[in-house]
Amino acid sequence: MFACGRRSARGVTEPEPAPTSRAAPASAPAPSGRLRTVGASTQQEIATGNHHRPDSSVEGSDVVHDMDDLGWAPEEGEKVAPCVTLAIDHGRSLRTISRKVSMRTLSRRGTSGRAVVEDVQEDDESKDENDGMCHRVQCLFEDGWKDFQEEESLQICDELASGTKEFTLQLRGRNYAFDFRTPGEATQMNVKSGKKRKLRILDKQLVEGDEWPADMLEAQIEEQKRFGPQSKRGQASQNAIAKYLNGNTHAQACFNFFEKNECKYCGDWAVFYHSYSFAALIYEVHAAVASVLFRFRSSYAALPRILVHEFQQIPDAAALMDAFKNHFASHKRDHNPGFRKVGISAMCSLACTGPEACVARVFISGYSCKDISWRNVLENVLRSCHVPAEKVQRLADKIVLLAEKHGLDVSSFGGKPCQSQQAGHLMQIFIRRNLVDQLVYPAEPYGPIDEERLPLSEHMNKDTSFLRGQVRIVAHPKFFMQASHVRLFVASADPAFHKNRASFQEELCDLIKELGEATLREQAATCIYGGTLPSWWTSEDQRSLA
């Protein structure tokens, strides 16, 4: 499921620098749920931010390992509720957001950019007729799936966007009754003959955002390459890496691999680092499901979120910042389960020293949440991914045993700890520079917006030190599963699991195939994806097509 690529001579599994998914448009987010008690901290302390000791040191702060990114984990009995109405609106808004962010970024780069922005704003006011065409509606005939004509697809999507799940339309001189009440089981019926056919809705490819003039884009990339790898810009001290990884040859090799990635991708990509521990098995299951259903290359990294419908209300960084100001700021801040459904915490440098987190220091143990029933979380995630109810418990048992076999710490799931007692993991997240403002915002500890670093894309494009500063990333699967938008790599502090991860992923994907036959896979993919499907989707196991 989640693999690590080839193994280097140093014994560190080095993922090949290829995308996590094919160039085909893909997507997918993660489960929801209520916040559990966290460590010894009270809810009041979480709300006020007082259960962390303020950062006071340049070399790194006293990091408290009491909060993982699983505050959103689904509770037992929670149902996945993808809504095709929201999915249609979500798809349309993503295209509009992508275009506007791209144009705003472009406008900061020259007068030609500003002219384009003015044109786009005028188009927005007059409603570009192509804005509605964010989806393709298909009907299943005897010889396969066939697209509706664009104007027909637009009529159907308009009905769905209005909130109607059952409706009748006159198309090509005939009346058809449409029924979208059950995700993955939509139908069209000829009112006169009673003939029913199956329907599905596919996303159109997301706006890439690379709409800048070619010479401007090339000049920007060359400038970023001159600035060099992000973690070493501004003559940033690397003392934290030397201090905390001294004598740990495996950890040093992992960081060396990440540094090489930064050198390779620094031109067109900004990089961020996300630390975690017990959540690893959940992330790995996400990646395996995404591999089987959505062509995600789980051999390179795990996947933080998978349920796309969780992102329909907060699809981008601007929406997350607004939600933080209007709600989360006074309701547990970034520990609010609504925030955690879509957002993950990250730093901007391998050598960062704060505030409150030092990547090198937390790599060995990662961040963990102690007062969660992780076994229940695993089973609920499997239910959320539409594993048949009668197979959930047995599949969870098999997954835990498989993780033990390959050295992943599953002590919190009722299994064994890893032999090294080093349960930390570090995810390296490359995001295209023209998507930074769309997916990331600069944050202070606990999620308040760091206004001084806005717009973040400008800050990330500088030749300056990134030793200080947190961010929050909208881990939207529709971007995280597309290698043209986001590229992921992962390293594990435990040498055995790091070495075995490729084999673990392969065997985990085979277990996940218990999602069932082609019909069940399509239903599962439709629900996970939020009511629609990627434009390239087919019902067979997607791993061979990645």
N, C-alpha and C positions, 0 to 999 in steps of 0.2 A: 503494500500500500504506500507507505512512505519509505522511499529508499534514499540512499545517500550517494549513489553514483560509484565512481571507481575509487579504489584504495590507493593511496600514495605509498611511496617507499617508507614514509615515516610511520605508517600504520594508521594514518588518519584517512577516513573515507572522504574523498573529495568529490562533491557533486560536480558533474560536468557543467560548464557554464551555459547550459541550454535552458530554454524557457520551461516553466512548470506546466505549460499547456500548449497545445498547438495554436497556430495563428488563428484558428477558428474562434469566434466569439463564444465565451462561456461565462458562467456565473454561479453564485451560490453563497448564503450566509449561515447564521447559527441559531441555536436554541434559546429559549427564554425562560424566565422563572423568577422566583423571589429571592431576596437576599437572605442568606443564613447568618448566624452569629459568626463573627470573624475573630479567631484567636481569643485572646483575653479582653479584647477591646469591646467597649459597650457601643450601642448604637449612637449614643450621644457623642462619644469620642470620634466615631467615624464621621458623623455629621459635621463636627467642628474641626476635624483634622488633627486632634490632639493625641492620637495614639501613636504618632511617629515623633521621634525626637527631632527637633529642627536641625537641619544640616549646618555644620559649622566648620567643616574642614575642606581644604582645597584638594587634598589627596583622596577624599572619599568620606562619606558619612556613615554613621551607624545605621545600616540598613535593617529594617524590620521585615522579616519574611512571613507576614501574617495575612497577606491578601493576594489571592490569585485572580485571574481574569474569569473566574467561574461564578461570579455573583449572579450571572444571568442563567445559570444551569436550570433546565426545566424540572419542575416539581413532578412528583408521581401523579399520574392521572391527567396531566395537562395535555391538551389536544393541539395538534398543528392546525392552524386555521388560515391557510393561504386564501387570499381573496383575489379572484381574477379582475374584479373592478379596480382594486388597488394596484394590481400588477400592470394593468393598461396605463393607469395614471403614472405609475412609477417609471415605466419605460419611456413615456413621453417626457417626463420631467428630467430623466437622466440625459436624454439627447439635448434638451434645452440647456441644462446645467453645464454639460460638457462643452457645448458651443460657447456659452457665455463666459465660462472660466477661461477657455482657450483665447477668446478675444480680449478679455481683460488682461491676461498675461501678455498678449501681443501688444496691447495698447501701451504697456510700460516700456516697450522696446523701440519706439520710434514713431514718427508722424504717420507713416503708412499704416501702422497698426491702429492709430486713433481713427483714421478714416474708415477702416474696416469696422471698428466698433460702432461708429455712428450708423453705418449701413445695417448692421445686425440689429441694433436697437429699433430702427425703423421697421425692419422685417418682423421683429417681435410684436410691435404694435399692430401691424396689419395681419398677423398670424400667418406665417409661411405655411402654405398648403401641405408641405412635406413634413411639418412638425408632427401631424397626426399619424403618419405612416411609420410607426415604430415597431409594428408587428405584422407578421404574415399569418393569415388564417388559412388552414388547410383542411381538405375533406378527403376521407379515405375511400377510394374506389377499388374495384377489383384488381386493377393494375398498379395500385400504390397511391401514395399521398399526392394530391394536386392542389396548387394554390388557387384561392379565390382571386378574382381581379382586384386591383388595388382599391377601386371605388367601393367594391363590395366589402372588402376587408375593413375599410374605413367606416362603413355603415355599421358593421358588426361591432367593431371596437368602440365606436361612439355609444352604442347601446350599453355595452358593458361598462364603459367609463361613467355612464349616468347612474349606475348601480343596478341596472336591470339584468337579471340572470335568465329569465324566460321572456322571449319576445318573438314576434312574427315579422318577417320582412318579405317584400316582393322583389325577387331577383330574377332577371331574365324571363319576365312574364309569368313566373310561378310564385306561389306563396309557400314560404318555408318557416316552420316553427323551430326555434333554436332553444336549447336547454344547456346552460352552463352551471347548473346548481352543484354538480359534483366534480371536483378537480380530477382531471385525467379521464373523465367519462362524458365529455361534452358531445352532444348529438345535434344533427340537423334532420328534420323530418319534412318531406313533401306533404303538405296538408291534404292535397287531393288524393294521392296514391297511398299515403301512409308509409312510404319507404323511408327508412332511417339510415343515416350514415354517421360514422364517427368523425368528430372534429378535433383539431388541436390548434394551438396558437404558438407561433415561434417568434422570438425576438428578432428584430433586425439588428445588425451589428451596431455596437455603440459608436458614437462619434469619437474618433481617435484623439482629436485635439491637436494633431500635428499639422495644423492648417496654417502655420507660419510660412512666409516666403522662404524658399529653399536656401537662399544665400544667408538670410538672417539666422535660420536654424543651424546651418553649418558653422557660422561664425560663433554662435553661442556655444556649441559643442566643443569647438577648438579652444575657446577661452576656458571652459571648465576643465578640459584636459590639461591645460597649462597650470591651472590651480592645483591639480593633482588629487589624490585620494582624500576623501572628506575628513577622515579621522586625523589626518596630519596637516590639514590646512592651518594657516596662521601660525606656523611653527609650534603647533600644539604639543605640549609635553606628553610623552608616552610612559611617564613614570608609573601611572596606575597599573598598566599592563605588566611592567617589569616587577612591580611590588607584589601584586596579588597572584601572579602566575609563576613566580620564581620557583624553579625546581619541578614544575608540573609540565613535563614534555608534551603530553597529550593536549593539554589546554593551550599551550603555546603554539602547537601545530594547527589547532583549530583557528586560533586568532590569526595566524599567518595566512591560512587559507582565505579567511574573510578579508584580510588586507589585500591579497591578490585580486579578489573580486572587486574591491573598491577601485583598484588601479585600472581594471579592465572596463568598468562601467561608469566611471566618474564623469564622462562626457555628457551623457544624456539622462543620467539617473541620479536622483538623490537617494541616500541610504539611511535606514533607521534600524534600531536594534531592540528586540522584544524578548525579555527574559521570563521564563516560566519553569514550573517543575511538575507537580502532580497533574496539572492539566494536560500533560504530554499525551497520555493515552486518549483523551477526548479529541485533541487536535489530530492525532494519528487516525482515529476512526473517521473524523471528518474527511481527511485526505483520501482514505481508502474508498469511501462512498463517492467522493468527487472523481476519483480515478475510474471507478467502474461505470459511473453514470455520465460524467461530464468531461472526460479526457484530461483531467488534471494530472500532471506528471508528479505523482506523489513520491517518486523516487528522489526528488530533490528537496522536498520540505513537507512539513505538516501544514494543516490549514486551520487558522484560528476560528473561523465561523463558516457555517454552511447553509443555514436557512435563509434564503433570499427574502422571503416575505417579512422577516424581522426588520429589514431596511426600507420598507415602503414608506414609513413615516419620517425616517431620518436617513436619507440616501447619500448625504455628503457632509463635508466638514462645516459648511455654512449652516446647515440645518442643525448639526450637533452643537455648534456654538450658540445658536439661538435657543435651543432647548436647554442648554446649560444655564444661560442667563435667566430664562423665564421659569425654570423649574428645578433642574438638578442642583443649582447653586445653593438652594435652601432645603434640598432633600437628599442628603448624603453625597452630594457632589458626584465625582466619578465612580463612587461605590454604589450608586443607584443602579439597580438591575436593568432599568431602561437604558441607561448609559452603556452598561457593560454588554448589552445585547449586540451593540454595533461598534463600540469603541474599544481599542486596546491601547495600553501605555507603551511608550518607547522612548529611547534616547537617540541622540544624533551622532554618536561617536563611539568607537570601540574603547577609546581611552578616556571617556567622559568621567567626571568626578562628582557630578551632581546637577541639580539639587536632589538630595535624598537617595540617589541611586548611583552606583558605580558599576558599569557593565562587567568589568574584569572581576570585581569583588563578588558579585552575585552569581557569576557563571557557574560555580561549583555546585551551589545548592539551589539556585533559582528562587523564584517567589512561590509560596505555597499558602493554601488556605486549609486550616486544620480542622475546622468544625463543620465539615460537609460530609454527607454520606456519599462518598465517591462512587460506590457500587450502584446506588440508586441513580446517580447522575449518568453513569454509563448506560444503564438500562433505559433511562428516559431519553437519552440521545438516540439510542437505537430505535425506540418507538417513534421519535420525531423524524427519523430518516425512513420511516415506513417499513421497518422490518416487521414481518407478521408477528402478532402478539404472542402466539404460541411458541415462537422460536426465539424470543428476546432473551429469556433467562439462560437458555442453553448456549446461545451465541455469545452472550456476555462471559459465561464460564470459559468458553473456548478462547475468547480474545485475551482474557487475563492469563490463562495458561500459556498462550502463544507469546505474550509479552514477557512472562517469566523465562521462557525458553531462550529468548533473545537478549535478556539482560535489562529490560526496562523496569524501572522501579514501579511496582504496582502494590506496594504495601498499603496504600490508602484504599485499594479496591478489594482488599481481602487476600491479596497475593503476597509475594515475597519482595523485600527491598532489593535494590541492585547491590551487587557484591561490594562495589567500591564505596557505597554510602554517599555517592555524589550524584544527586538526582536532578541537577540543573540542566537546562537546555537554553540555547540562544538562537533566535530566529533573525536572520539578516533579510531585511525587506527593502528591495530596490523599487522605487516608484519613479516613473518618467517625470521629468522636471515640469512638463506642462500639465501634469495631473496633481502636483503637490498641493496646490490650493484647493483642489476639489476633494481630496481625500485626507488631508492632514491639517491640523492647526497647532500653533505653538502654545504650550501649556505650562502653568505653574503646578507645583505639587497639588494633587487632588483634583486637577482639571480646570481651574480658572484660566481664562484666556490671557496669554502673555502678549499684551497689546504692542509692546515695543518690538516684537519680532514679526509683526504683520506688515505686509503680506509675507507669508512664510517662504514662498517661492523666491522672492528677492533675497531674503536672508540666506537661504540654502545655496544660492548661486554666488555667494561672496567667497573671497579668499580670506576667511577669518576662522578663528578657533571655535570648535563646536564642543569644547570640553564641558560647557555648562548649558543646560537647557533640556527640558522634556518636551514631548509632543504627544498628542492623542491622534490615533489613526482610525478612520472609518474603514473597518476591515471588510469591505463589501465584496462578497464572493464574485459578483459580476465583473469585478476588476481583478481580484486576487487570483482568479482561475484563468486569467488571460495573460500570457507571457508578454504580449505586446504592451501591457499596462503595468503589471507588477511581476517582479521576479523574486522568488523566495529560495533561501538556502537555510539549512539548520545544522547545528552542531550540538552534540550531547557531551556533558562533562564525564559521564561514565564511558570509559574506553570500549568496554565490551558491547554495549548497545550501539554506540556510534559505529563500530565496525560492522555490526550485524543488521543495521537498520534497513538496508536494501532487501535483504532476505525476509526480514520481518514484514515489510510492506507488501512484498509479493505474496506471502502466505496470508496476510491479513486481507488483501483484496480477494483472494480465493474464498475466504470465509464470508466476506461481505456479499459474495455472489448469491448468498441465501436470500437476497432481495427477491430472487425468483425468476420466473420466465419473462419473456419480452413484454408481455402485457403488464405484469406487475412492475417491471422496471420503469415503464413509461408513466404509470400512475405515481410511483415514488418520485421520479424525476420531476414531474409536473408539480407535485406538492412541495418538494424541497425547493424548487426554483421559483415558487411563489405564484403558480397558476398558469405560467407559460413555459416554453422550452427554448433553449438556445437555437439559433437559426439553422445550425448544422446537425441537430440532434437526430440520432437513429436509435432503434430499440436494442441493438446488440450491445454486448460488453464493449465499452468504449476504450479499454486500455490499448488494444491493438491499433487504434486510430490516432492515438496521442502523438 
